Amino acid sequence: MAPVPASVVKQAELLDANGKKYFEKRRFLAAVDAHTEAITLCPDVALYWANRAICYRKLNQWTKVEADSRKALELDSRSTKAHFMLGLALVERQEYAEGIKELEKALNIEGLINPKSDIVMEIKQSLFEAKYNEWELLSSKREWMLQNLKESCEKALTEYHFLHDSQDDYGPKEAENDVVGQLGLLKEVFSKTASVDTPTEVPDYLCCKITLNIFQDPVIAPSGITYERAMIIKHLQKVGNFDPITREPLEQRQLVPNLAIKEAVQAYLNDHPWAYSARL
């Protein structure tokens, strides 16, 4: 393919910039048109495809979001925007496993470049929501399957006793007690199985002493107390340079990432996805 003339490249850049301006003004259709013109002039620029995908997201045109995101990734496999938009499009149609993978790719790429940027925060929020919604969907399916299985087992157990009690040496009362006992045991087994999907209290050691919510970015102070980074920094800036629990002097430079707690939080979330709701 012949190289694109510099004048055409410049024109495409201006069109893309216009698209961003239209987007900021919430003129999403106009933004789509501008990005489309940029793509027509320079179809091998991944950024233009990703920017148009972002516009289609605002228009809830998810099929087009997916198509443009995939095209952008063909041109640039490390496009944060493209991975992010593709992840959202897949999650939108409840393809959670693949959608979560794309969101995690976007987070891994952008997190290394701008870990505190707004887009990283947005990706994280979308990821938490996707993981919670995936758990909610799978939990509902498991609940339905367990209920059907429980009813089938109860029916089979009752029928078994009805057919065989007359052949046993038990009296009517003993047979009835035997059935009740086994049905009770069956109920207990299914209850324990279902408890895996039952939300409970998150352990205190995984929660910030200020927000009382599960940690996202835990840091430990010289006092040995762990806080959510954003909250303790806000305290230091607005209240004073002291530990809010011990009242000991404390400066921001003394805060150290608590990697052990961060790993423990992630392990807990992996085992209890319902806890992602605390981050939404």
C-alpha positions as CSV (number, residue, x, y, z in Angstrom):
1,M,0.0,0.0,0.0
2,A,1.3,3.4,-1.0
3,P,2.1,5.8,1.9
4,V,-0.6,8.2,2.8
5,P,0.3,11.8,1.8
6,A,1.2,14.1,4.8
7,S,-1.7,16.5,3.9
8,V,-4.2,13.6,4.1
9,V,-2.7,12.5,7.4
10,K,-3.1,16.0,8.7
11,Q,-6.7,16.2,7.5
12,A,-7.5,12.9,9.2
13,E,-6.0,14.2,12.5
14,L,-8.1,17.3,12.3
15,L,-11.2,15.3,11.7
16,D,-10.4,13.0,14.7
17,A,-9.9,16.1,16.8
18,N,-13.2,17.5,15.7
19,G,-14.8,14.2,16.6
20,K,-13.5,14.5,20.1
21,K,-14.9,18.1,20.4
22,Y,-18.3,16.9,19.2
23,F,-18.1,14.1,21.8
24,E,-17.4,16.5,24.6
25,K,-20.4,18.5,23.6
26,R,-22.5,15.2,23.6
27,R,-23.1,15.5,19.8
28,F,-22.4,11.8,19.4
29,L,-23.7,11.4,15.8
30,A,-21.6,14.3,14.6
31,A,-18.6,12.7,16.4
32,V,-19.3,9.4,14.6
33,D,-19.3,11.2,11.3
34,A,-16.1,13.0,12.0
35,H,-14.3,9.8,13.1
36,T,-15.7,8.0,10.1
37,E,-14.2,10.6,7.7
38,A,-10.9,10.2,9.5
39,I,-11.1,6.4,9.1
40,T,-11.9,6.8,5.4
41,L,-8.7,8.9,4.9
42,C,-6.5,6.8,7.1
43,P,-8.0,3.3,7.7
44,D,-4.9,1.9,9.3
45,V,-4.9,4.1,12.4
46,A,-6.2,2.1,15.3
47,L,-7.0,5.2,17.4
48,Y,-9.7,6.4,15.0
49,W,-11.5,3.1,15.1
50,A,-11.3,3.1,18.9
51,N,-12.6,6.7,19.2
52,R,-15.5,5.8,17.0
53,A,-16.3,2.8,19.1
54,I,-16.4,5.1,22.2
55,C,-19.0,7.2,20.4
56,Y,-21.1,4.1,19.4
57,R,-21.0,3.2,23.1
58,K,-22.8,6.4,24.0
59,L,-25.4,5.6,21.3
60,N,-25.9,2.1,22.7
61,Q,-24.9,0.6,19.4
62,W,-23.0,-2.3,20.9
63,T,-22.6,-4.4,17.7
64,K,-20.8,-1.4,16.1
65,V,-18.8,-0.9,19.3
66,E,-17.6,-4.5,19.1
67,A,-16.8,-4.3,15.4
68,D,-14.8,-1.1,15.7
69,S,-12.9,-2.4,18.8
70,R,-11.9,-5.6,17.0
71,K,-10.7,-3.6,14.0
72,A,-8.7,-1.3,16.3
73,L,-7.1,-4.4,18.0
74,E,-6.1,-5.8,14.6
75,L,-4.1,-2.7,14.0
76,D,-2.9,-2.2,17.6
77,S,-3.1,-5.1,20.0
78,R,-2.2,-2.9,23.0
79,S,-4.9,-0.3,22.5
80,T,-6.4,0.4,25.9
81,K,-9.5,2.0,24.5
82,A,-10.2,-0.9,22.1
83,H,-9.8,-3.6,24.8
84,F,-12.0,-1.5,27.1
85,M,-14.8,-1.0,24.6
86,L,-14.7,-4.6,23.4
87,G,-14.9,-5.7,27.0
88,L,-18.0,-3.5,27.6
89,A,-19.6,-4.8,24.4
90,L,-19.1,-8.4,25.4
91,V,-20.4,-7.8,28.9
92,E,-23.4,-6.0,27.5
93,R,-24.5,-9.3,25.9
94,Q,-23.6,-11.2,29.0
95,E,-20.5,-12.9,27.6
96,Y,-18.9,-12.2,31.0
97,A,-15.9,-14.5,30.8
98,E,-14.6,-13.0,27.5
99,G,-15.7,-9.5,28.5
100,I,-13.8,-9.6,31.8
101,K,-10.7,-10.8,30.0
102,E,-10.8,-7.8,27.7
103,L,-11.4,-5.4,30.6
104,E,-8.4,-7.0,32.5
105,K,-6.2,-6.5,29.4
106,A,-7.2,-2.8,29.3
107,L,-6.5,-2.4,33.0
108,N,-3.1,-4.2,32.8
109,I,-2.0,-2.0,29.8
110,E,-3.2,1.3,31.1
111,G,-2.4,0.5,34.7
112,L,1.3,0.4,33.9
113,I,1.2,3.7,32.1
114,N,-1.2,5.8,34.2
115,P,-2.2,3.9,37.3
116,K,-4.0,6.8,38.9
117,S,-5.7,8.1,35.7
118,D,-9.5,8.5,35.3
119,I,-9.7,5.9,32.6
120,V,-8.0,3.3,35.0
121,M,-10.6,4.1,37.6
122,E,-13.4,3.7,35.0
123,I,-12.0,0.4,33.8
124,K,-11.7,-0.9,37.4
125,Q,-15.3,0.1,38.1
126,S,-16.6,-1.6,34.9
127,L,-14.5,-4.7,35.8
128,F,-16.0,-4.9,39.4
129,E,-19.5,-4.5,38.0
130,A,-18.9,-7.2,35.3
131,K,-17.6,-9.6,37.9
132,Y,-20.5,-9.0,40.2
133,N,-23.1,-9.3,37.4
134,E,-21.4,-12.5,36.3
135,W,-21.7,-13.9,39.8
136,E,-25.3,-12.8,40.1
137,L,-26.2,-14.5,36.8
138,L,-24.4,-17.8,37.6
139,S,-25.7,-17.7,41.2
140,S,-29.3,-17.5,39.9
141,K,-28.7,-20.5,37.6
142,R,-27.1,-22.5,40.4
143,E,-30.0,-21.7,42.7
144,W,-32.5,-22.9,40.1
145,M,-30.5,-26.1,39.4
146,L,-30.1,-26.9,43.1
147,Q,-33.8,-26.3,43.8
148,N,-34.7,-28.7,40.9
149,L,-32.2,-31.3,42.1
150,K,-33.4,-31.0,45.7
151,E,-37.0,-31.6,44.7
152,S,-36.0,-34.6,42.5
153,C,-34.0,-36.1,45.4
154,E,-36.8,-35.6,47.8
155,K,-39.3,-37.2,45.5
156,A,-37.0,-40.1,44.8
157,L,-36.4,-40.7,48.5
158,T,-40.1,-40.5,49.3
159,E,-41.0,-43.0,46.6
160,Y,-38.2,-45.3,47.6
161,H,-39.5,-45.5,51.2
162,F,-43.1,-45.9,49.9
163,L,-42.0,-48.9,47.8
164,H,-39.7,-50.6,50.3
165,D,-41.1,-49.8,53.8
166,S,-43.7,-52.6,53.5
167,Q,-40.9,-55.1,52.9
168,D,-38.8,-53.9,55.9
169,D,-39.2,-54.8,59.6
170,Y,-39.8,-51.2,60.6
171,G,-43.1,-50.2,62.1
172,P,-45.1,-47.3,60.5
173,K,-43.7,-44.8,63.1
174,E,-40.1,-46.0,62.7
175,A,-40.4,-45.8,58.9
176,E,-41.9,-42.3,59.1
177,N,-39.1,-41.2,61.4
178,D,-36.5,-42.7,59.0
179,V,-38.0,-40.7,56.1
180,V,-38.1,-37.5,58.0
181,G,-34.5,-37.9,59.2
182,Q,-33.2,-38.5,55.7
183,L,-35.2,-35.6,54.2
184,G,-33.7,-33.4,57.0
185,L,-30.2,-34.5,56.1
186,L,-30.9,-33.9,52.4
187,K,-32.1,-30.4,53.2
188,E,-29.0,-29.7,55.3
189,V,-26.7,-30.9,52.5
190,F,-28.4,-28.6,49.9
191,S,-28.5,-25.7,52.4
192,K,-24.7,-25.9,52.8
193,T,-24.2,-26.1,49.1
194,A,-26.3,-23.0,48.5
195,S,-24.5,-21.1,51.3
196,V,-21.6,-20.6,48.9
197,D,-23.6,-18.0,47.0
198,T,-25.1,-16.4,50.2
199,P,-23.6,-12.9,50.9
200,T,-22.2,-12.5,54.4
201,E,-20.1,-9.9,56.2
202,V,-16.7,-9.2,54.8
203,P,-14.0,-10.0,57.4
204,D,-12.9,-6.8,59.3
205,Y,-9.2,-7.3,58.5
206,L,-10.1,-6.9,54.8
207,C,-11.9,-3.6,55.4
208,C,-10.6,0.0,55.8
209,K,-11.0,1.4,59.3
210,I,-12.2,4.7,57.8
211,T,-14.6,3.6,55.0
212,L,-15.5,0.2,56.6
213,N,-15.5,-1.0,52.9
214,I,-13.3,-3.8,51.4
215,F,-9.9,-2.5,50.4
216,Q,-8.9,-1.5,46.9
217,D,-5.5,0.1,47.5
218,P,-4.5,-0.7,51.1
219,V,-1.5,1.1,52.7
220,I,-0.1,0.5,56.1
221,A,0.9,3.2,58.6
222,P,3.8,3.0,61.1
223,S,1.2,2.2,63.7
224,G,0.6,-1.1,61.9
225,I,-3.0,-0.1,60.9
226,T,-4.0,-0.5,57.3
227,Y,-6.1,2.1,55.5
228,E,-7.5,2.7,52.1
229,R,-4.9,4.9,50.3
230,A,-7.4,7.6,49.0
231,M,-9.1,7.9,52.4
232,I,-6.0,8.2,54.6
233,I,-4.5,10.7,52.1
234,K,-7.7,12.7,52.2
235,H,-7.6,12.7,56.0
236,L,-4.0,13.9,56.1
237,Q,-4.7,16.7,53.6
238,K,-8.0,17.9,55.2
239,V,-7.8,17.0,58.8
240,G,-4.2,16.9,59.8
241,N,-0.9,14.9,59.8
242,F,-1.8,12.3,62.3
243,D,-3.0,8.7,62.4
244,P,-6.9,8.8,62.7
245,I,-6.9,5.8,65.1
246,T,-3.8,6.2,67.3
247,R,-3.5,10.0,66.9
248,E,0.3,9.6,66.4
249,P,2.0,12.0,63.9
250,L,1.8,10.7,60.4
251,E,2.9,11.9,57.0
252,Q,2.0,10.7,53.5
253,R,5.5,9.5,52.8
254,Q,5.3,7.1,55.7
255,L,2.5,5.1,54.0
256,V,3.6,1.8,52.5
257,P,1.5,-0.5,50.2
258,N,0.2,-3.5,52.1
259,L,0.7,-6.1,49.4
260,A,-0.3,-9.0,51.7
261,I,-3.7,-7.5,52.4
262,K,-4.2,-6.6,48.8
263,E,-3.5,-10.3,47.8
264,A,-5.8,-11.5,50.6
265,V,-8.6,-9.2,49.3
266,Q,-8.2,-10.5,45.8
267,A,-8.3,-14.1,47.0
268,Y,-11.4,-13.4,49.0
269,L,-13.1,-11.7,46.0
270,N,-12.2,-14.7,43.8
271,D,-13.9,-17.0,46.3
272,H,-16.8,-14.6,47.1
273,P,-17.6,-12.6,43.9
274,W,-20.7,-11.1,45.6
275,A,-18.3,-8.9,47.6
276,Y,-17.6,-6.9,44.5
277,S,-21.0,-5.2,45.2
278,A,-19.2,-3.2,48.0
279,R,-17.0,-1.6,45.3
280,L,-19.9,-0.5,43.0
